[in-house]
């Protein structure tokens, strides 16, 4: 496990240390960890030349709104599939699962044409609504809700509780670990998503952190006017480190619930 931890953590450690090294030092010794010349030039240059705070704001908006939609409607859809009987229930659930087999790239062109017809290109609506509720989240919640005893739900119904009251008072407290695990997985996916945002948005006003980092990486190869490639490497490392901080904080705060949610399924 120690060897595995080193393999996974070394790139992150190198990225962080490189963000505080002069750009020339990074080019001369790319994999080195020499911190004898610690400098904040990469960070100051990044904040001066790169609109990373605006990109972070866009990312937060997308993550909060899209994640909120997912965390509201996925449990409700799972609740419907798990505890209600209605026509074509199994067919519809199978159709939902079938979408898991479709690669994301297959949906890019149809989604792009749809966004274009709606006039949503270069807007938050294009970043948020497509994929706001996905098949995995519905499947995950359906499987967890199905484990709740029907007798418990029937008792609440006998006491006069309606469907939403049953969901809010009976299901949600039991599902907290599963909801936390879904939140971590989904928020990470939304935060790190690059393929769809880079297609749906081509203006700086709506670009997310993933698009910004991809643009910085392209600038390193294409050489930005007035900035040396060494400085660009340093700014790229600083930007990558800055973009990694929110994900680490999110996992640290939700780690206990995330692990508990993943282990809950194995214990049933």
C-alpha positions as CSV (number, residue, x, y, z in Angstrom):
1,X,0.0,0.0,0.0
2,X,2.9,2.3,0.7
3,X,4.3,1.8,-2.8
4,X,0.9,2.4,-4.3
5,X,0.5,5.5,-2.2
6,X,3.8,6.9,-3.5
7,X,2.9,6.1,-7.1
8,X,-0.4,8.0,-6.8
9,X,0.8,10.9,-4.7
10,X,4.2,11.6,-6.3
11,X,2.6,13.4,-9.4
12,X,0.6,15.6,-7.1
13,X,3.6,16.4,-4.9
14,X,5.7,17.2,-7.9
15,X,3.0,19.5,-9.3
16,X,2.8,21.4,-6.0
17,X,6.6,21.7,-5.7
18,X,6.9,22.7,-9.4
19,X,4.5,25.5,-8.9
20,X,7.0,27.1,-6.5
21,X,10.1,26.5,-8.7
22,X,11.4,28.9,-11.3
23,X,10.2,28.0,-14.8
24,X,13.8,27.6,-16.0
25,X,14.4,25.1,-13.2
26,X,11.4,23.1,-14.4
27,X,12.7,22.9,-17.9
28,X,16.3,22.0,-16.8
29,X,15.2,19.3,-14.4
30,X,11.5,18.4,-15.1
31,X,11.2,15.6,-12.6
32,X,13.3,17.2,-9.9
33,X,12.2,18.3,-6.5
34,X,14.8,21.0,-5.9
35,X,13.2,23.7,-3.6
36,X,16.4,25.7,-3.1
37,X,15.0,28.5,-5.2
38,X,11.4,28.7,-3.9
39,X,9.6,31.6,-5.6
40,X,6.0,32.9,-5.8
41,X,6.6,34.2,-9.3
42,X,4.5,31.5,-10.9
43,X,1.5,32.2,-8.7
44,X,1.7,36.0,-9.1
45,X,2.1,35.6,-12.9
46,X,-0.8,33.2,-13.0
47,X,-3.1,35.5,-11.1
48,X,-2.0,38.5,-13.2
49,X,-2.2,36.8,-16.6
50,X,-4.8,34.1,-16.2
51,X,-8.5,34.7,-15.4
52,X,-8.5,31.7,-13.0
53,X,-10.8,33.3,-10.4
54,X,-13.5,34.0,-13.0
55,X,-13.1,30.4,-14.3
56,X,-13.4,29.1,-10.7
57,X,-16.6,31.2,-10.2
58,X,-18.0,29.6,-13.4
59,X,-17.1,26.2,-12.2
60,X,-18.6,26.7,-8.8
61,X,-21.9,27.9,-10.4
62,X,-22.0,24.8,-12.7
63,X,-21.1,22.4,-9.9
64,X,-23.6,23.8,-7.4
65,X,-26.5,24.1,-9.7
66,X,-25.9,21.0,-11.7
67,X,-25.0,19.0,-8.6
68,X,-28.1,20.4,-6.8
69,X,-30.4,19.3,-9.7
70,X,-28.8,15.8,-9.7
71,X,-29.1,15.4,-5.9
72,X,-32.8,16.4,-5.9
73,X,-34.1,14.5,-9.0
74,X,-31.9,11.4,-9.0
75,X,-33.2,10.2,-5.5
76,X,-36.8,11.0,-6.5
77,X,-36.4,9.0,-9.7
78,X,-34.8,6.1,-7.8
79,X,-37.6,6.3,-5.3
80,X,-40.2,6.0,-8.0
81,X,-38.5,3.0,-9.6
82,X,-37.9,1.3,-6.3
83,X,-41.2,1.8,-4.4
84,X,-43.9,2.4,-7.0
85,X,-45.7,0.3,-9.6
86,X,-46.6,1.9,-12.9
87,X,-47.0,0.8,-16.5
88,X,-43.7,-0.1,-18.3
89,X,-41.7,0.4,-15.1
90,X,-39.2,-2.4,-15.9
91,X,-38.9,-1.3,-19.5
92,X,-38.3,2.3,-18.6
93,X,-35.7,1.3,-16.0
94,X,-34.0,-0.9,-18.5
95,X,-33.9,2.0,-21.0
96,X,-32.3,4.2,-18.3
97,X,-29.6,1.5,-17.8
98,X,-29.1,1.2,-21.5
99,X,-27.9,4.8,-21.7
100,X,-25.0,3.7,-19.5
101,X,-23.6,1.9,-22.5
102,X,-23.5,4.9,-24.7
103,X,-20.1,6.6,-24.8
104,X,-20.1,10.3,-24.1
105,X,-18.6,11.1,-27.5
106,X,-21.6,9.6,-29.3
107,X,-23.9,12.2,-27.7
108,X,-21.7,15.2,-28.3
109,X,-23.0,16.0,-31.9
110,X,-26.7,15.5,-31.1
111,X,-26.4,17.6,-27.9
112,X,-24.5,20.3,-29.7
113,X,-27.2,20.5,-32.4
114,X,-29.9,20.6,-29.8
115,X,-28.1,23.4,-27.8
116,X,-27.6,25.3,-31.1
117,X,-31.3,25.1,-32.0
118,X,-32.3,26.3,-28.5
119,X,-29.8,29.2,-28.7
120,X,-28.0,28.0,-25.6
121,X,-24.4,27.8,-26.9
122,X,-22.0,29.9,-24.7
123,X,-24.5,29.9,-21.8
124,X,-24.8,28.4,-18.3
125,X,-27.8,26.4,-19.5
126,X,-25.7,24.5,-22.0
127,X,-23.2,23.7,-19.3
128,X,-25.7,22.7,-16.6
129,X,-28.8,21.0,-18.1
130,X,-27.3,18.3,-20.4
131,X,-26.5,15.4,-18.1
132,X,-27.8,17.0,-15.0
133,X,-29.5,13.7,-14.1
134,X,-27.6,10.7,-15.4
135,X,-28.3,6.9,-15.5
136,X,-25.7,6.0,-12.9
137,X,-27.1,8.3,-10.2
138,X,-30.7,7.0,-10.8
139,X,-29.5,3.4,-10.7
140,X,-27.4,4.1,-7.5
141,X,-30.3,5.6,-5.7
142,X,-32.8,3.0,-6.9
143,X,-30.6,0.2,-5.5
144,X,-30.2,1.9,-2.2
145,X,-33.9,2.8,-1.8
146,X,-34.9,-0.7,-2.7
147,X,-33.1,-1.9,0.5
148,X,-35.5,0.1,2.7
149,X,-38.2,-2.3,4.1
150,X,-41.6,-1.9,2.5
151,X,-43.2,-2.4,5.9
152,X,-41.5,0.8,7.2
153,X,-42.9,2.8,4.2
154,X,-46.4,1.2,4.6
155,X,-46.5,2.1,8.3
156,X,-45.8,5.8,7.3
157,X,-48.6,5.7,4.7
158,X,-51.0,4.2,7.3
159,X,-50.2,7.2,9.5
160,X,-51.3,9.5,6.7
161,X,-48.0,10.4,5.2
162,X,-48.0,11.2,1.5
163,X,-45.4,10.0,-1.0
164,X,-43.1,13.1,-0.6
165,X,-43.5,13.0,3.2
166,X,-42.5,9.4,3.2
167,X,-39.5,10.1,1.0
168,X,-38.4,13.1,3.1
169,X,-39.0,11.6,6.6
170,X,-38.3,7.9,6.0
171,X,-36.0,7.5,3.0
172,X,-33.7,10.5,3.2
173,X,-32.4,9.9,6.8
174,X,-31.6,6.3,5.8
175,X,-29.9,7.3,2.5
176,X,-27.5,9.9,3.9
177,X,-24.4,7.8,3.4
178,X,-25.5,6.9,-0.1
179,X,-26.3,10.5,-0.9
180,X,-22.9,11.6,0.4
181,X,-21.1,9.0,-1.8
182,X,-23.2,10.1,-4.8
183,X,-22.5,13.8,-4.1
184,X,-18.7,13.2,-4.0
185,X,-18.6,11.1,-7.2
186,X,-21.0,13.4,-9.1
187,X,-19.4,16.7,-8.0
188,X,-16.0,15.4,-8.9
189,X,-17.2,14.3,-12.4
190,X,-18.9,17.7,-12.9
191,X,-15.9,19.6,-11.7
192,X,-13.4,17.7,-13.9
193,X,-15.6,17.5,-17.0
194,X,-13.8,18.8,-20.1
195,X,-15.3,17.2,-23.2
196,X,-18.7,18.7,-23.1
197,X,-17.8,22.2,-21.7
198,X,-15.1,22.7,-24.3
199,X,-17.7,21.9,-27.0
200,X,-20.5,23.9,-25.6
201,X,-18.5,27.0,-24.6
202,X,-16.0,28.9,-26.7
203,X,-16.0,32.3,-25.0
204,X,-13.9,33.4,-21.9
205,X,-17.0,34.6,-20.1
206,X,-18.3,31.1,-19.5
207,X,-15.2,29.0,-19.5
208,X,-14.6,26.6,-16.6
209,X,-11.4,25.6,-14.9
210,X,-11.1,22.5,-17.1
211,X,-11.3,24.6,-20.2
212,X,-8.9,27.2,-18.8
213,X,-6.3,24.5,-17.9
214,X,-6.6,23.0,-21.4
215,X,-6.0,26.4,-22.9
216,X,-2.9,27.0,-20.7
217,X,-1.6,23.6,-21.8
218,X,-2.1,24.5,-25.4
219,X,-0.3,27.9,-24.8
220,X,2.8,26.0,-23.5
221,X,3.1,24.2,-26.9
222,X,2.1,27.2,-29.0
223,X,4.1,29.8,-27.1
224,X,2.1,32.8,-25.9
225,X,3.3,36.2,-27.2
226,X,5.4,38.1,-24.6
227,X,5.7,35.1,-22.2
228,X,8.5,32.6,-22.3
229,X,7.7,28.9,-22.3
230,X,9.5,28.5,-19.0
231,X,7.1,31.0,-17.3
232,X,4.1,29.3,-19.0
233,X,5.2,26.0,-17.5
234,X,5.4,27.6,-14.0
235,X,2.0,29.3,-14.4
236,X,0.4,26.0,-15.6
237,X,1.7,24.2,-12.5
238,X,0.4,26.9,-10.3
239,X,-3.0,26.8,-12.0
240,X,-3.2,23.0,-11.7
241,X,-2.4,23.2,-8.0
242,X,-5.0,25.9,-7.5
243,X,-7.6,23.9,-9.3
244,X,-6.8,20.8,-7.2
245,X,-7.3,22.5,-3.9
246,X,-11.2,22.5,-4.0
247,X,-11.4,18.8,-4.8
248,X,-9.0,17.8,-2.0
249,X,-11.0,20.0,0.5
250,X,-14.3,18.4,-0.7
251,X,-13.0,14.9,-0.3
252,X,-11.5,15.7,3.2
253,X,-14.8,17.0,4.5
254,X,-16.9,14.2,3.0
255,X,-14.5,11.4,3.2
256,X,-16.2,9.6,6.1
257,X,-19.6,9.7,4.5
258,X,-18.2,8.8,1.1
259,X,-16.5,5.6,2.4
260,X,-19.5,4.7,4.6
261,X,-21.8,5.1,1.5
262,X,-19.6,2.8,-0.6
263,X,-19.3,0.2,2.1
264,X,-23.0,0.2,2.8
265,X,-23.8,-1.7,-0.4
266,X,-21.2,-4.4,0.4
267,X,-22.7,-5.0,3.8
268,X,-26.2,-5.8,2.5
